[in-house]
Amino acid sequence: MHATIAQLIDVVAKGNEHDIAPLLAADVAFMPPTYWATWHGREPVAAVLGHVGQEFSDFHYRRIMGDGVDWALEFQCKIGALDAVGIDLITLNNDGLIQTFEVAMRPYKSVGALREAMNKRVMTDPRFLKYKDALG
């Protein structure tokens, strides 16, 4: 397994953006499951992933598939009392850092709960006002 993927598995559910940031390329692109937009840049993506990690409970990866630069990490978690499953689709760059990070999840009700929780977090985190430009 690639060292970046192994580190990601170790830190993603802890919700600590400072542990996540070094794994991300400076120009990383993150596509969340909650809306059709893409976050760009290490700082805002690390902040979003940090918040997400704090919303998930009982998070664990069920299967890890991939080789080289392309990886699919299937996960299971809870969002409040709701169960969810999803997959992290990750592409690494030539330096071994995460270049693209796309998340697909189900069921719809759980994704809606995550969106609601993330909207509350974003509204109370003043950094996200400056990160609005990171959406593209």
C-alpha positions as CSV (number, residue, x, y, z in Angstrom):
1,M,0.0,0.0,0.0
2,H,1.2,3.5,-0.8
3,A,2.5,5.4,2.3
4,T,0.1,8.3,1.7
5,I,-2.9,6.0,1.6
6,A,-1.7,4.2,4.8
7,Q,-1.4,7.6,6.6
8,L,-4.8,8.8,5.3
9,I,-6.4,5.6,6.7
10,D,-4.8,6.4,10.1
11,V,-5.8,10.1,10.3
12,V,-8.9,10.8,8.3
13,A,-11.5,9.8,10.9
14,K,-9.8,11.7,13.7
15,G,-10.9,15.0,12.2
16,N,-7.5,16.7,12.8
17,E,-6.9,19.0,9.8
18,H,-3.2,19.4,10.8
19,D,-2.7,15.7,10.3
20,I,-4.5,15.7,7.0
21,A,-2.9,18.7,5.4
22,P,0.6,17.2,4.8
23,L,-1.0,14.4,2.7
24,L,-2.6,16.9,0.3
25,A,-1.1,18.5,-2.8
26,A,-1.0,22.3,-2.7
27,D,-3.6,22.4,-5.5
28,V,-5.7,19.4,-4.4
29,A,-9.3,19.2,-5.6
30,F,-12.0,17.8,-3.3
31,M,-15.4,16.8,-4.5
32,P,-17.8,16.2,-1.5
33,P,-20.9,14.0,-1.5
34,T,-23.2,16.7,-0.2
35,Y,-23.3,19.2,-3.2
36,W,-22.0,19.6,-6.7
37,A,-19.0,21.8,-6.2
38,T,-15.2,21.3,-5.9
39,W,-13.0,22.7,-3.2
40,H,-9.5,23.6,-4.3
41,G,-6.3,24.1,-2.2
42,R,-4.6,22.4,0.7
43,E,-5.8,24.7,3.5
44,P,-9.6,24.7,2.7
45,V,-9.7,21.0,1.8
46,A,-7.9,20.1,5.1
47,A,-10.4,22.2,7.0
48,V,-13.4,20.6,5.3
49,L,-12.0,17.1,5.9
50,G,-11.2,18.0,9.5
51,H,-14.8,19.0,10.1
52,V,-16.2,15.9,8.3
53,G,-14.0,13.7,10.5
54,Q,-15.6,15.3,13.5
55,E,-19.1,14.6,12.3
56,F,-18.5,10.9,11.5
57,S,-18.6,8.3,14.3
58,D,-17.7,4.6,14.2
59,F,-15.8,5.3,11.0
60,H,-13.7,2.6,9.4
61,Y,-12.5,1.5,6.0
62,R,-14.0,-1.8,4.9
63,R,-12.0,-2.3,1.7
64,I,-9.1,-0.7,0.1
65,M,-8.5,-1.2,-3.6
66,G,-5.9,0.3,-5.8
67,D,-2.3,0.5,-6.9
68,G,0.0,3.2,-8.0
69,V,-1.8,6.5,-8.1
70,D,-5.4,5.4,-8.2
71,W,-7.2,4.2,-5.0
72,A,-10.7,3.4,-3.9
73,L,-11.3,3.2,-0.1
74,E,-14.8,1.9,0.9
75,F,-15.9,3.2,4.3
76,Q,-18.7,2.7,6.8
77,C,-19.7,5.2,9.5
78,K,-22.5,6.9,11.4
79,I,-23.7,10.5,11.1
80,G,-25.6,11.0,14.3
81,A,-27.8,8.0,14.6
82,L,-27.8,7.3,10.8
83,D,-25.7,4.6,9.1
84,A,-23.8,5.5,5.9
85,V,-21.5,3.8,3.5
86,G,-19.3,5.5,0.9
87,I,-16.2,5.4,-1.1
88,D,-13.2,7.8,-1.3
89,L,-11.8,7.9,-4.8
90,I,-8.2,9.2,-4.6
91,T,-5.6,10.0,-7.2
92,L,-2.1,10.8,-6.1
93,N,0.3,13.1,-7.9
94,N,3.9,12.4,-8.9
95,D,5.1,13.4,-5.4
96,G,2.8,10.9,-3.8
97,L,0.4,13.5,-2.4
98,I,-3.4,13.5,-2.8
99,Q,-4.2,15.4,-6.0
100,T,-7.9,14.6,-6.3
101,F,-10.3,13.3,-3.5
102,E,-13.9,12.5,-4.5
103,V,-16.4,11.1,-2.1
104,A,-19.6,9.2,-3.0
105,M,-22.0,8.1,-0.2
106,R,-25.4,6.6,0.5
107,P,-28.2,6.6,1.6
108,Y,-29.7,9.9,0.7
109,K,-31.0,10.6,4.2
110,S,-27.5,10.2,5.7
111,V,-25.9,12.4,3.1
112,G,-28.6,15.0,3.9
113,A,-27.7,14.8,7.6
114,L,-24.0,15.3,6.8
115,R,-24.8,18.3,4.6
116,E,-26.9,19.9,7.4
117,A,-24.2,19.3,10.0
118,M,-21.4,20.6,7.7
119,N,-23.5,23.7,6.9
120,K,-23.7,24.4,10.7
121,R,-20.0,24.0,11.1
122,V,-19.1,26.2,8.1
123,M,-21.4,28.9,9.4
124,T,-19.5,29.0,12.7
125,D,-16.0,28.7,11.3
126,P,-14.9,32.2,10.2
127,R,-12.2,30.7,8.0
128,F,-14.8,29.6,5.5
129,L,-15.6,33.1,4.5
130,K,-12.2,33.4,2.9
131,Y,-12.4,29.8,1.6
132,K,-15.5,30.6,-0.5
133,D,-13.1,31.5,-3.3
134,A,-11.8,27.9,-3.0
135,L,-15.0,26.6,-4.6
136,G,-14.9,26.5,-8.3
